[in-house]
Amino acid sequence: SLNFAGRLRTIFKEGVTSFDRAQNIVVIKTVSGMAGAVAAAVDAMRMQEIVGSLAGDDTILCVIRTSDDAVHIMKKLRKIVEQ
């Protein structure tokens, strides 16, 4: 539902502290304890370029299909946080 999407966006925006990239891996840093919730929000976005993600306590590793896709995904995710 639209409400659920809104809640996920809020979790994502409030949980993320930074992004970084190494080749085709996007690393998302979060507030302590929020990585699982933020990763669930990323998964719910169903971006075709994301092969999978793994969450720890405050860090998420997202494996992206290509390095170019990783640049694109990082821009997309940053835009959501800045809205």
N, C-alpha and C positions, 0 to 999 in steps of 0.2 A: 504494500500500500504506500501511498504518498507520504503518510505520516512516518512510516518506518524508514523510508529513504531520508527524510528530513532528520530523523534521530541519528541515523548512521553518519550523515554529513556533519552533524554537531559533534558527535564522538570523535570523528576524524579531525575536524578543525581544532577542537580543544585538546586533543591528545597528542598531536604531532608537534615536535619541537624543532626538527630539522630533517633535511634530506641530503644524501650524498650518493655518488655513483662510482662504481668500479666496473668498467667494461659493460657487461650486460646484467649487472646486479645493482639494484637500487636499494639503498639502506635508509630506512626511515627510523629516526630516533623519536621516542615518545616520552611523555611524562611517566615516571616510575609506576609500574603496574598496569599501564594502559596498552601495552603492545598487543595483547590478545584481542582486545576490543577493536583497536584500530585495524589490525590485520583482518578481522571479520568484516569490517566496513570496506576495506580494500577488496576483499573477495566478493562482496556483494555488488561491487561496481562492475564485475564481470568484464574486465578489459581483456580482450583477446591476446594482447601482447604479453600479459603476465602468465608465465608457465605455472608458477606456484609461489607460495610465501611461507616463511617460517618465523614465528614470533617467540621472543624470549620475554624478559621482564620489561625492558625499555627499548628494545631494538627489534626491527623487523627486516628480514632479508627477503627481497622480492627478486626472483629469477625471471628475467625478461628474455624474449626470444633473440633479439639482436641488440647490439650497442646503440644503433640508431633508434630502435624502439624505446630503449631505456631513457635516452635524452627526451623523447616525446612524452613518455609516461611521467617523468619527473616534472616537466612543464605543466602537464595536466593536473597532477597532484598538488603542485605549488599553487596553481590558480584556485583550486578548491579552498585551500587554507587561507588565501588572501582575500576571498570574497567576503 
